[in-house]
Amino acid sequence: MKTSQFSENIFWSYKKNVDLPKEIITRQVILYGEVKDMILLAKQIDKKIIIQEIKKIVSTGRYNKRINFIKKIIL
């Protein structure tokens, strides 16, 4: 999946318009994306993948406020 459709700042450590696995794009958007990026992600990626990545992030004990926002507003 190409990164070009999302905000550039999300993928600052990758080359521009690189083709990444859906899981990496999902994780980066969840952690660093804006609301418009999250909405776009929810339209393009299967919700199972999004939920799987959210569970991985929750297990770290970090980003709790951001995860709660995504669960309530986006999903």
Distance bins in CASP14 RR format, pairs under 12 A and 6 or more apart:
PFRMAT RR
TARGET T0000
AUTHOR 0000-0000-0000
RMODE 2
METHOD distances of the structure
MODEL  1
1 11 0 0 0 0 0 1 0 0 0 0 0
1 17 0 0 0 0 0 1 0 0 0 0 0
1 18 0 0 0 0 1 0 0 0 0 0 0
1 19 1 0 0 1 0 0 0 0 0 0 0
1 20 1 0 0 1 0 0 0 0 0 0 0
1 21 1 0 0 1 0 0 0 0 0 0 0
1 22 1 0 1 0 0 0 0 0 0 0 0
1 23 0 0 0 0 1 0 0 0 0 0 0
1 24 0 0 0 0 1 0 0 0 0 0 0
1 25 1 0 1 0 0 0 0 0 0 0 0
1 26 0 0 0 0 1 0 0 0 0 0 0
1 28 0 0 0 0 0 1 0 0 0 0 0
1 29 0 0 0 0 0 1 0 0 0 0 0
1 40 0 0 0 0 0 1 0 0 0 0 0
1 41 0 0 0 0 1 0 0 0 0 0 0
1 44 1 0 0 1 0 0 0 0 0 0 0
1 45 0 0 0 0 1 0 0 0 0 0 0
1 46 0 0 0 0 0 1 0 0 0 0 0
1 49 0 0 0 0 0 1 0 0 0 0 0
2 11 0 0 0 0 0 1 0 0 0 0 0
2 14 0 0 0 0 0 1 0 0 0 0 0
2 15 0 0 0 0 0 1 0 0 0 0 0
2 16 0 0 0 0 1 0 0 0 0 0 0
2 17 1 0 1 0 0 0 0 0 0 0 0
2 18 1 0 0 1 0 0 0 0 0 0 0
2 19 1 0 1 0 0 0 0 0 0 0 0
2 20 0 0 0 0 1 0 0 0 0 0 0
2 21 0 0 0 0 0 1 0 0 0 0 0
2 22 0 0 0 0 0 1 0 0 0 0 0
2 25 0 0 0 0 1 0 0 0 0 0 0
2 44 0 0 0 0 0 1 0 0 0 0 0
3 9 0 0 0 0 0 1 0 0 0 0 0
3 10 1 0 0 1 0 0 0 0 0 0 0
3 11 1 0 1 0 0 0 0 0 0 0 0
3 12 0 0 0 0 0 1 0 0 0 0 0
3 13 0 0 0 0 0 1 0 0 0 0 0
3 14 1 0 0 1 0 0 0 0 0 0 0
3 15 0 0 0 0 1 0 0 0 0 0 0
3 16 1 0 0 1 0 0 0 0 0 0 0
3 17 1 0 0 1 0 0 0 0 0 0 0
3 18 1 0 1 0 0 0 0 0 0 0 0
3 19 1 0 0 1 0 0 0 0 0 0 0
3 20 1 0 0 1 0 0 0 0 0 0 0
3 21 0 0 0 0 0 1 0 0 0 0 0
3 22 0 0 0 0 0 1 0 0 0 0 0
3 24 0 0 0 0 1 0 0 0 0 0 0
3 25 1 0 0 1 0 0 0 0 0 0 0
3 26 0 0 0 0 0 1 0 0 0 0 0
3 28 0 0 0 0 1 0 0 0 0 0 0
3 29 0 0 0 0 1 0 0 0 0 0 0
3 32 0 0 0 0 0 1 0 0 0 0 0
3 33 0 0 0 0 0 1 0 0 0 0 0
3 37 0 0 0 0 0 1 0 0 0 0 0
3 40 0 0 0 0 0 1 0 0 0 0 0
3 41 0 0 0 0 0 1 0 0 0 0 0
4 10 0 0 0 0 0 1 0 0 0 0 0
4 11 0 0 0 0 1 0 0 0 0 0 0
4 14 0 0 0 0 0 1 0 0 0 0 0
4 15 0 0 0 0 0 1 0 0 0 0 0
4 16 1 0 0 1 0 0 0 0 0 0 0
4 17 1 0 1 0 0 0 0 0 0 0 0
4 18 0 0 0 0 1 0 0 0 0 0 0
4 19 0 0 0 0 1 0 0 0 0 0 0
4 20 0 0 0 0 0 1 0 0 0 0 0
4 25 0 0 0 0 0 1 0 0 0 0 0
4 40 0 0 0 0 0 1 0 0 0 0 0
5 11 0 0 0 0 0 1 0 0 0 0 0
5 17 0 0 0 0 1 0 0 0 0 0 0
5 20 0 0 0 0 0 1 0 0 0 0 0
5 25 0 0 0 0 1 0 0 0 0 0 0
5 29 0 0 0 0 0 1 0 0 0 0 0
5 36 0 0 0 0 0 1 0 0 0 0 0
5 37 0 0 0 0 1 0 0 0 0 0 0
5 39 0 0 0 0 0 1 0 0 0 0 0
5 40 1 0 0 1 0 0 0 0 0 0 0
5 41 0 0 0 0 1 0 0 0 0 0 0
5 43 0 0 0 0 0 1 0 0 0 0 0
5 44 0 0 0 0 1 0 0 0 0 0 0
5 45 0 0 0 0 0 1 0 0 0 0 0
6 12 0 0 0 0 0 1 0 0 0 0 0
6 14 0 0 0 0 0 1 0 0 0 0 0
6 16 0 0 0 0 0 1 0 0 0 0 0
6 17 0 0 0 0 0 1 0 0 0 0 0
6 18 0 0 0 0 0 1 0 0 0 0 0
6 20 0 0 0 0 0 1 0 0 0 0 0
6 24 0 0 0 0 0 1 0 0 0 0 0
6 25 1 0 0 1 0 0 0 0 0 0 0
6 26 0 0 0 0 0 1 0 0 0 0 0
6 28 0 0 0 0 1 0 0 0 0 0 0
6 29 1 0 0 1 0 0 0 0 0 0 0
6 30 0 0 0 0 0 1 0 0 0 0 0
6 32 0 0 0 0 1 0 0 0 0 0 0
6 33 1 0 0 1 0 0 0 0 0 0 0
6 34 0 0 0 0 1 0 0 0 0 0 0
6 36 0 0 0 0 1 0 0 0 0 0 0
6 37 1 0 1 0 0 0 0 0 0 0 0
6 38 0 0 0 0 1 0 0 0 0 0 0
6 39 0 0 0 0 0 1 0 0 0 0 0
6 40 1 0 0 1 0 0 0 0 0 0 0
6 41 1 0 0 1 0 0 0 0 0 0 0
6 43 0 0 0 0 0 1 0 0 0 0 0
6 44 0 0 0 0 1 0 0 0 0 0 0
6 45 0 0 0 0 0 1 0 0 0 0 0
7 25 0 0 0 0 0 1 0 0 0 0 0
7 28 0 0 0 0 0 1 0 0 0 0 0
7 29 0 0 0 0 1 0 0 0 0 0 0
7 32 0 0 0 0 1 0 0 0 0 0 0
7 33 1 0 0 1 0 0 0 0 0 0 0
7 34 1 0 1 0 0 0 0 0 0 0 0
7 35 0 0 0 0 0 1 0 0 0 0 0
7 36 1 0 0 1 0 0 0 0 0 0 0
7 37 1 0 1 0 0 0 0 0 0 0 0
7 38 0 0 0 0 0 1 0 0 0 0 0
7 40 0 0 0 0 1 0 0 0 0 0 0
7 41 0 0 0 0 0 1 0 0 0 0 0
8 14 0 0 0 0 0 1 0 0 0 0 0
8 15 0 0 0 0 0 1 0 0 0 0 0
8 16 1 0 0 1 0 0 0 0 0 0 0
8 17 0 0 0 0 1 0 0 0 0 0 0
8 18 0 0 0 0 0 1 0 0 0 0 0
8 28 0 0 0 0 0 1 0 0 0 0 0
8 32 0 0 0 0 0 1 0 0 0 0 0
8 33 0 0 0 0 0 1 0 0 0 0 0
8 34 0 0 0 0 0 1 0 0 0 0 0
8 37 0 0 0 0 0 1 0 0 0 0 0
9 16 0 0 0 0 0 1 0 0 0 0 0
9 28 0 0 0 0 1 0 0 0 0 0 0
9 29 0 0 0 0 0 1 0 0 0 0 0
9 31 0 0 0 0 0 1 0 0 0 0 0
9 32 1 0 0 1 0 0 0 0 0 0 0
9 33 1 0 0 1 0 0 0 0 0 0 0
9 34 0 0 0 0 1 0 0 0 0 0 0
9 37 0 0 0 0 1 0 0 0 0 0 0
10 16 0 0 0 0 0 1 0 0 0 0 0
10 18 0 0 0 0 0 1 0 0 0 0 0
10 20 0 0 0 0 0 1 0 0 0 0 0
10 24 0 0 0 0 0 1 0 0 0 0 0
10 25 0 0 0 0 1 0 0 0 0 0 0
10 26 0 0 0 0 0 1 0 0 0 0 0
10 27 0 0 0 0 0 1 0 0 0 0 0
10 28 1 0 1 0 0 0 0 0 0 0 0
10 29 1 0 1 0 0 0 0 0 0 0 0
10 30 0 0 0 0 1 0 0 0 0 0 0
10 31 0 0 0 0 1 0 0 0 0 0 0
10 32 1 0 1 0 0 0 0 0 0 0 0
10 33 1 0 1 0 0 0 0 0 0 0 0
10 34 0 0 0 0 1 0 0 0 0 0 0
10 36 0 0 0 0 0 1 0 0 0 0 0
10 37 1 0 0 1 0 0 0 0 0 0 0
10 38 0 0 0 0 0 1 0 0 0 0 0
10 40 0 0 0 0 0 1 0 0 0 0 0
10 41 0 0 0 0 0 1 0 0 0 0 0
11 17 0 0 0 0 1 0 0 0 0 0 0
11 18 1 0 0 1 0 0 0 0 0 0 0
11 19 0 0 0 0 0 1 0 0 0 0 0
11 20 1 0 0 1 0 0 0 0 0 0 0
11 24 0 0 0 0 1 0 0 0 0 0 0
11 25 0 0 0 0 1 0 0 0 0 0 0
11 27 0 0 0 0 0 1 0 0 0 0 0
11 28 1 0 0 1 0 0 0 0 0 0 0
11 29 0 0 0 0 1 0 0 0 0 0 0
11 31 0 0 0 0 0 1 0 0 0 0 0
11 32 0 0 0 0 1 0 0 0 0 0 0
11 33 0 0 0 0 1 0 0 0 0 0 0
11 37 0 0 0 0 0 1 0 0 0 0 0
12 18 0 0 0 0 0 1 0 0 0 0 0
12 28 0 0 0 0 1 0 0 0 0 0 0
12 31 0 0 0 0 0 1 0 0 0 0 0
12 32 0 0 0 0 1 0 0 0 0 0 0
12 33 0 0 0 0 0 1 0 0 0 0 0
13 20 0 0 0 0 0 1 0 0 0 0 0
13 24 0 0 0 0 0 1 0 0 0 0 0
13 28 0 0 0 0 1 0 0 0 0 0 0
13 32 0 0 0 0 0 1 0 0 0 0 0
14 20 1 0 0 1 0 0 0 0 0 0 0
14 21 0 0 0 0 0 1 0 0 0 0 0
14 24 0 0 0 0 1 0 0 0 0 0 0
14 25 0 0 0 0 1 0 0 0 0 0 0
14 28 0 0 0 0 1 0 0 0 0 0 0
14 32 0 0 0 0 0 1 0 0 0 0 0
18 24 0 0 0 0 1 0 0 0 0 0 0
18 25 0 0 0 0 1 0 0 0 0 0 0
18 28 0 0 0 0 0 1 0 0 0 0 0
19 25 0 0 0 0 1 0 0 0 0 0 0
20 26 0 0 0 0 1 0 0 0 0 0 0
20 27 0 0 0 0 1 0 0 0 0 0 0
20 28 0 0 0 0 1 0 0 0 0 0 0
20 29 0 0 0 0 0 1 0 0 0 0 0
20 45 0 0 0 0 0 1 0 0 0 0 0
21 27 0 0 0 0 1 0 0 0 0 0 0
21 28 0 0 0 0 0 1 0 0 0 0 0
21 45 0 0 0 0 0 1 0 0 0 0 0
21 49 0 0 0 0 1 0 0 0 0 0 0
21 53 0 0 0 0 0 1 0 0 0 0 0
22 28 0 0 0 0 0 1 0 0 0 0 0
22 29 0 0 0 0 0 1 0 0 0 0 0
22 41 0 0 0 0 1 0 0 0 0 0 0
22 44 0 0 0 0 1 0 0 0 0 0 0
22 45 1 0 1 0 0 0 0 0 0 0 0
22 46 0 0 0 0 1 0 0 0 0 0 0
22 47 0 0 0 0 0 1 0 0 0 0 0
22 48 0 0 0 0 0 1 0 0 0 0 0
22 49 1 0 1 0 0 0 0 0 0 0 0
22 50 0 0 0 0 1 0 0 0 0 0 0
22 52 0 0 0 0 0 1 0 0 0 0 0
22 53 0 0 0 0 1 0 0 0 0 0 0
23 29 0 0 0 0 0 1 0 0 0 0 0
23 30 0 0 0 0 0 1 0 0 0 0 0
23 41 0 0 0 0 0 1 0 0 0 0 0
23 45 0 0 0 0 1 0 0 0 0 0 0
23 46 0 0 0 0 0 1 0 0 0 0 0
23 48 0 0 0 0 0 1 0 0 0 0 0
23 49 1 0 0 1 0 0 0 0 0 0 0
23 50 0 0 0 0 1 0 0 0 0 0 0
23 51 0 0 0 0 0 1 0 0 0 0 0
23 52 1 0 0 1 0 0 0 0 0 0 0
23 53 1 0 0 1 0 0 0 0 0 0 0
23 54 0 0 0 0 0 1 0 0 0 0 0
23 55 0 0 0 0 0 1 0 0 0 0 0
23 56 0 0 0 0 1 0 0 0 0 0 0
23 57 0 0 0 0 0 1 0 0 0 0 0
24 30 0 0 0 0 0 1 0 0 0 0 0
24 31 0 0 0 0 0 1 0 0 0 0 0
24 32 0 0 0 0 0 1 0 0 0 0 0
24 41 0 0 0 0 0 1 0 0 0 0 0
24 45 0 0 0 0 0 1 0 0 0 0 0
24 49 0 0 0 0 0 1 0 0 0 0 0
24 53 0 0 0 0 1 0 0 0 0 0 0
24 56 0 0 0 0 0 1 0 0 0 0 0
25 31 0 0 0 0 0 1 0 0 0 0 0
25 32 0 0 0 0 0 1 0 0 0 0 0
25 33 0 0 0 0 0 1 0 0 0 0 0
25 37 0 0 0 0 1 0 0 0 0 0 0
25 38 0 0 0 0 0 1 0 0 0 0 0
25 40 0 0 0 0 0 1 0 0 0 0 0
25 41 1 0 0 1 0 0 0 0 0 0 0
25 44 0 0 0 0 1 0 0 0 0 0 0
25 45 1 0 0 1 0 0 0 0 0 0 0
25 49 0 0 0 0 1 0 0 0 0 0 0
25 50 0 0 0 0 0 1 0 0 0 0 0
25 53 0 0 0 0 1 0 0 0 0 0 0
26 32 0 0 0 0 0 1 0 0 0 0 0
26 33 0 0 0 0 0 1 0 0 0 0 0
26 37 0 0 0 0 0 1 0 0 0 0 0
26 38 0 0 0 0 1 0 0 0 0 0 0
26 40 0 0 0 0 0 1 0 0 0 0 0
26 41 1 0 0 1 0 0 0 0 0 0 0
26 42 0 0 0 0 1 0 0 0 0 0 0
26 44 0 0 0 0 1 0 0 0 0 0 0
26 45 1 0 1 0 0 0 0 0 0 0 0
26 46 0 0 0 0 1 0 0 0 0 0 0
26 47 0 0 0 0 0 1 0 0 0 0 0
26 48 0 0 0 0 0 1 0 0 0 0 0
26 49 1 0 1 0 0 0 0 0 0 0 0
26 50 1 0 1 0 0 0 0 0 0 0 0
26 51 0 0 0 0 1 0 0 0 0 0 0
26 52 0 0 0 0 1 0 0 0 0 0 0
26 53 1 0 1 0 0 0 0 0 0 0 0
26 54 0 0 0 0 1 0 0 0 0 0 0
26 55 0 0 0 0 0 1 0 0 0 0 0
26 56 0 0 0 0 1 0 0 0 0 0 0
26 57 0 0 0 0 1 0 0 0 0 0 0
26 70 0 0 0 0 0 1 0 0 0 0 0
26 74 0 0 0 0 0 1 0 0 0 0 0
27 33 0 0 0 0 0 1 0 0 0 0 0
27 41 0 0 0 0 0 1 0 0 0 0 0
27 45 0 0 0 0 0 1 0 0 0 0 0
27 49 0 0 0 0 1 0 0 0 0 0 0
27 50 0 0 0 0 1 0 0 0 0 0 0
27 52 0 0 0 0 1 0 0 0 0 0 0
27 53 1 0 1 0 0 0 0 0 0 0 0
27 54 0 0 0 0 1 0 0 0 0 0 0
27 55 0 0 0 0 0 1 0 0 0 0 0
27 56 1 0 0 1 0 0 0 0 0 0 0
27 57 1 0 0 1 0 0 0 0 0 0 0
27 60 0 0 0 0 0 1 0 0 0 0 0
27 63 0 0 0 0 0 1 0 0 0 0 0
27 66 0 0 0 0 0 1 0 0 0 0 0
27 67 0 0 0 0 0 1 0 0 0 0 0
27 70 0 0 0 0 0 1 0 0 0 0 0
28 37 0 0 0 0 1 0 0 0 0 0 0
28 38 0 0 0 0 0 1 0 0 0 0 0
28 41 0 0 0 0 1 0 0 0 0 0 0
28 45 0 0 0 0 0 1 0 0 0 0 0
28 53 0 0 0 0 1 0 0 0 0 0 0
28 57 0 0 0 0 0 1 0 0 0 0 0
29 35 0 0 0 0 0 1 0 0 0 0 0
29 36 0 0 0 0 0 1 0 0 0 0 0
29 37 1 0 1 0 0 0 0 0 0 0 0
29 38 1 0 0 1 0 0 0 0 0 0 0
29 39 0 0 0 0 0 1 0 0 0 0 0
29 40 0 0 0 0 1 0 0 0 0 0 0
29 41 1 0 1 0 0 0 0 0 0 0 0
29 42 0 0 0 0 1 0 0 0 0 0 0
29 43 0 0 0 0 0 1 0 0 0 0 0
29 44 0 0 0 0 0 1 0 0 0 0 0
29 45 0 0 0 0 1 0 0 0 0 0 0
29 49 0 0 0 0 0 1 0 0 0 0 0
29 50 0 0 0 0 1 0 0 0 0 0 0
29 53 0 0 0 0 1 0 0 0 0 0 0
29 54 0 0 0 0 0 1 0 0 0 0 0
29 57 0 0 0 0 0 1 0 0 0 0 0
29 66 0 0 0 0 0 1 0 0 0 0 0
29 70 0 0 0 0 1 0 0 0 0 0 0
29 74 0 0 0 0 1 0 0 0 0 0 0
30 37 0 0 0 0 1 0 0 0 0 0 0
30 38 1 0 0 1 0 0 0 0 0 0 0
30 41 1 0 0 1 0 0 0 0 0 0 0
30 42 0 0 0 0 0 1 0 0 0 0 0
30 45 0 0 0 0 0 1 0 0 0 0 0
30 49 0 0 0 0 0 1 0 0 0 0 0
30 50 1 0 0 1 0 0 0 0 0 0 0
30 51 0 0 0 0 0 1 0 0 0 0 0
30 52 0 0 0 0 0 1 0 0 0 0 0
30 53 1 0 0 1 0 0 0 0 0 0 0
30 54 1 0 0 1 0 0 0 0 0 0 0
30 55 0 0 0 0 0 1 0 0 0 0 0
30 56 0 0 0 0 1 0 0 0 0 0 0
30 57 1 0 0 1 0 0 0 0 0 0 0
30 58 0 0 0 0 0 1 0 0 0 0 0
30 60 0 0 0 0 0 1 0 0 0 0 0
30 62 0 0 0 0 0 1 0 0 0 0 0
30 63 1 0 0 1 0 0 0 0 0 0 0
30 66 1 0 0 1 0 0 0 0 0 0 0
30 67 1 0 0 1 0 0 0 0 0 0 0
30 68 0 0 0 0 0 1 0 0 0 0 0
30 69 0 0 0 0 0 1 0 0 0 0 0
30 70 1 0 0 1 0 0 0 0 0 0 0
30 71 0 0 0 0 0 1 0 0 0 0 0
30 74 0 0 0 0 1 0 0 0 0 0 0
30 75 0 0 0 0 0 1 0 0 0 0 0
31 37 0 0 0 0 0 1 0 0 0 0 0
31 38 0 0 0 0 0 1 0 0 0 0 0
31 41 0 0 0 0 0 1 0 0 0 0 0
31 53 0 0 0 0 1 0 0 0 0 0 0
31 54 0 0 0 0 0 1 0 0 0 0 0
31 56 0 0 0 0 0 1 0 0 0 0 0
31 57 1 0 0 1 0 0 0 0 0 0 0
31 60 0 0 0 0 0 1 0 0 0 0 0
31 62 0 0 0 0 1 0 0 0 0 0 0
31 63 1 0 0 1 0 0 0 0 0 0 0
31 66 1 0 0 1 0 0 0 0 0 0 0
31 67 0 0 0 0 1 0 0 0 0 0 0
31 70 0 0 0 0 0 1 0 0 0 0 0
32 38 0 0 0 0 0 1 0 0 0 0 0
32 41 0 0 0 0 0 1 0 0 0 0 0
32 57 0 0 0 0 0 1 0 0 0 0 0
32 63 0 0 0 0 0 1 0 0 0 0 0
32 66 0 0 0 0 1 0 0 0 0 0 0
33 39 0 0 0 0 0 1 0 0 0 0 0
33 40 0 0 0 0 1 0 0 0 0 0 0
33 41 0 0 0 0 1 0 0 0 0 0 0
33 63 0 0 0 0 0 1 0 0 0 0 0
33 66 0 0 0 0 1 0 0 0 0 0 0
33 69 0 0 0 0 0 1 0 0 0 0 0
33 70 0 0 0 0 0 1 0 0 0 0 0
33 74 0 0 0 0 0 1 0 0 0 0 0
34 40 0 0 0 0 1 0 0 0 0 0 0
34 41 0 0 0 0 0 1 0 0 0 0 0
34 66 0 0 0 0 0 1 0 0 0 0 0
34 69 0 0 0 0 0 1 0 0 0 0 0
34 70 0 0 0 0 0 1 0 0 0 0 0
34 74 0 0 0 0 0 1 0 0 0 0 0
35 41 0 0 0 0 0 1 0 0 0 0 0
35 42 0 0 0 0 0 1 0 0 0 0 0
35 66 0 0 0 0 0 1 0 0 0 0 0
35 69 0 0 0 0 1 0 0 0 0 0 0
35 70 0 0 0 0 1 0 0 0 0 0 0
35 73 1 0 0 1 0 0 0 0 0 0 0
35 74 1 0 0 1 0 0 0 0 0 0 0
36 42 0 0 0 0 0 1 0 0 0 0 0
36 43 0 0 0 0 0 1 0 0 0 0 0
36 74 0 0 0 0 0 1 0 0 0 0 0
37 43 0 0 0 0 0 1 0 0 0 0 0
37 44 0 0 0 0 0 1 0 0 0 0 0
37 45 0 0 0 0 0 1 0 0 0 0 0
37 70 0 0 0 0 0 1 0 0 0 0 0
37 74 0 0 0 0 0 1 0 0 0 0 0
38 44 0 0 0 0 0 1 0 0 0 0 0
38 45 0 0 0 0 0 1 0 0 0 0 0
38 50 0 0 0 0 1 0 0 0 0 0 0
38 53 0 0 0 0 0 1 0 0 0 0 0
38 54 0 0 0 0 0 1 0 0 0 0 0
38 66 0 0 0 0 1 0 0 0 0 0 0
38 67 0 0 0 0 0 1 0 0 0 0 0
38 69 0 0 0 0 1 0 0 0 0 0 0
38 70 1 0 0 1 0 0 0 0 0 0 0
38 71 0 0 0 0 0 1 0 0 0 0 0
38 72 0 0 0 0 0 1 0 0 0 0 0
38 73 0 0 0 0 1 0 0 0 0 0 0
38 74 1 0 1 0 0 0 0 0 0 0 0
38 75 0 0 0 0 1 0 0 0 0 0 0
39 45 0 0 0 0 0 1 0 0 0 0 0
39 50 0 0 0 0 0 1 0 0 0 0 0
39 70 0 0 0 0 0 1 0 0 0 0 0
39 73 0 0 0 0 1 0 0 0 0 0 0
39 74 1 0 0 1 0 0 0 0 0 0 0
39 75 0 0 0 0 0 1 0 0 0 0 0
40 50 0 0 0 0 0 1 0 0 0 0 0
40 74 0 0 0 0 0 1 0 0 0 0 0
41 47 0 0 0 0 0 1 0 0 0 0 0
41 49 0 0 0 0 1 0 0 0 0 0 0
41 50 1 0 0 1 0 0 0 0 0 0 0
41 53 0 0 0 0 1 0 0 0 0 0 0
41 54 0 0 0 0 0 1 0 0 0 0 0
41 70 0 0 0 0 1 0 0 0 0 0 0
41 74 1 0 0 1 0 0 0 0 0 0 0
41 75 0 0 0 0 0 1 0 0 0 0 0
42 49 0 0 0 0 0 1 0 0 0 0 0
42 50 1 0 0 1 0 0 0 0 0 0 0
42 51 0 0 0 0 0 1 0 0 0 0 0
42 54 0 0 0 0 0 1 0 0 0 0 0
42 70 0 0 0 0 1 0 0 0 0 0 0
42 71 0 0 0 0 0 1 0 0 0 0 0
42 73 0 0 0 0 1 0 0 0 0 0 0
42 74 1 0 1 0 0 0 0 0 0 0 0
42 75 1 0 0 1 0 0 0 0 0 0 0
43 50 0 0 0 0 0 1 0 0 0 0 0
43 74 0 0 0 0 0 1 0 0 0 0 0
44 50 0 0 0 0 0 1 0 0 0 0 0
45 51 0 0 0 0 0 1 0 0 0 0 0
45 52 0 0 0 0 0 1 0 0 0 0 0
45 53 0 0 0 0 1 0 0 0 0 0 0
45 54 0 0 0 0 0 1 0 0 0 0 0
45 74 0 0 0 0 0 1 0 0 0 0 0
45 75 0 0 0 0 0 1 0 0 0 0 0
46 52 0 0 0 0 1 0 0 0 0 0 0
46 53 0 0 0 0 0 1 0 0 0 0 0
46 75 0 0 0 0 0 1 0 0 0 0 0
47 53 0 0 0 0 0 1 0 0 0 0 0
47 54 0 0 0 0 0 1 0 0 0 0 0
47 70 0 0 0 0 0 1 0 0 0 0 0
47 71 0 0 0 0 0 1 0 0 0 0 0
47 74 0 0 0 0 1 0 0 0 0 0 0
47 75 1 0 0 1 0 0 0 0 0 0 0
48 54 0 0 0 0 0 1 0 0 0 0 0
48 55 0 0 0 0 0 1 0 0 0 0 0
48 75 0 0 0 0 0 1 0 0 0 0 0
49 55 0 0 0 0 0 1 0 0 0 0 0
49 56 0 0 0 0 0 1 0 0 0 0 0
49 75 0 0 0 0 0 1 0 0 0 0 0
50 56 0 0 0 0 0 1 0 0 0 0 0
50 57 0 0 0 0 0 1 0 0 0 0 0
50 67 0 0 0 0 0 1 0 0 0 0 0
50 70 0 0 0 0 1 0 0 0 0 0 0
50 71 0 0 0 0 1 0 0 0 0 0 0
50 74 0 0 0 0 1 0 0 0 0 0 0
50 75 1 0 0 1 0 0 0 0 0 0 0
51 57 0 0 0 0 0 1 0 0 0 0 0
51 58 0 0 0 0 0 1 0 0 0 0 0
51 67 0 0 0 0 0 1 0 0 0 0 0
51 70 0 0 0 0 0 1 0 0 0 0 0
51 71 0 0 0 0 1 0 0 0 0 0 0
51 74 0 0 0 0 0 1 0 0 0 0 0
51 75 1 0 0 1 0 0 0 0 0 0 0
52 58 0 0 0 0 0 1 0 0 0 0 0
52 59 0 0 0 0 0 1 0 0 0 0 0
53 59 0 0 0 0 0 1 0 0 0 0 0
53 60 0 0 0 0 0 1 0 0 0 0 0
53 63 0 0 0 0 0 1 0 0 0 0 0
53 67 0 0 0 0 0 1 0 0 0 0 0
53 70 0 0 0 0 0 1 0 0 0 0 0
53 75 0 0 0 0 0 1 0 0 0 0 0
54 60 0 0 0 0 0 1 0 0 0 0 0
54 61 0 0 0 0 0 1 0 0 0 0 0
54 63 0 0 0 0 1 0 0 0 0 0 0
54 64 0 0 0 0 0 1 0 0 0 0 0
54 66 0 0 0 0 1 0 0 0 0 0 0
54 67 1 0 1 0 0 0 0 0 0 0 0
54 68 0 0 0 0 0 1 0 0 0 0 0
54 69 0 0 0 0 0 1 0 0 0 0 0
54 70 1 0 0 1 0 0 0 0 0 0 0
54 71 1 0 0 1 0 0 0 0 0 0 0
54 74 0 0 0 0 0 1 0 0 0 0 0
54 75 0 0 0 0 1 0 0 0 0 0 0
55 61 0 0 0 0 0 1 0 0 0 0 0
55 67 0 0 0 0 1 0 0 0 0 0 0
55 71 0 0 0 0 0 1 0 0 0 0 0
56 62 0 0 0 0 0 1 0 0 0 0 0
56 63 0 0 0 0 0 1 0 0 0 0 0
56 67 0 0 0 0 0 1 0 0 0 0 0
57 63 1 0 1 0 0 0 0 0 0 0 0
57 64 0 0 0 0 1 0 0 0 0 0 0
57 65 0 0 0 0 0 1 0 0 0 0 0
57 66 0 0 0 0 1 0 0 0 0 0 0
57 67 1 0 0 1 0 0 0 0 0 0 0
57 68 0 0 0 0 0 1 0 0 0 0 0
57 70 0 0 0 0 1 0 0 0 0 0 0
57 71 0 0 0 0 0 1 0 0 0 0 0
58 64 1 0 0 1 0 0 0 0 0 0 0
58 65 0 0 0 0 0 1 0 0 0 0 0
58 66 0 0 0 0 0 1 0 0 0 0 0
58 67 1 0 1 0 0 0 0 0 0 0 0
58 68 0 0 0 0 1 0 0 0 0 0 0
58 70 0 0 0 0 0 1 0 0 0 0 0
58 71 0 0 0 0 1 0 0 0 0 0 0
59 67 0 0 0 0 0 1 0 0 0 0 0
60 66 0 0 0 0 0 1 0 0 0 0 0
60 67 0 0 0 0 0 1 0 0 0 0 0
61 67 0 0 0 0 1 0 0 0 0 0 0
63 69 0 0 0 0 1 0 0 0 0 0 0
63 70 0 0 0 0 1 0 0 0 0 0 0
63 71 0 0 0 0 0 1 0 0 0 0 0
64 70 0 0 0 0 0 1 0 0 0 0 0
64 71 0 0 0 0 0 1 0 0 0 0 0
65 71 0 0 0 0 0 1 0 0 0 0 0
65 72 0 0 0 0 0 1 0 0 0 0 0
66 72 0 0 0 0 0 1 0 0 0 0 0
66 73 0 0 0 0 0 1 0 0 0 0 0
66 74 0 0 0 0 0 1 0 0 0 0 0
67 73 0 0 0 0 0 1 0 0 0 0 0
67 74 0 0 0 0 0 1 0 0 0 0 0
67 75 0 0 0 0 0 1 0 0 0 0 0
68 74 0 0 0 0 0 1 0 0 0 0 0
68 75 0 0 0 0 0 1 0 0 0 0 0
69 75 0 0 0 0 0 1 0 0 0 0 0
END
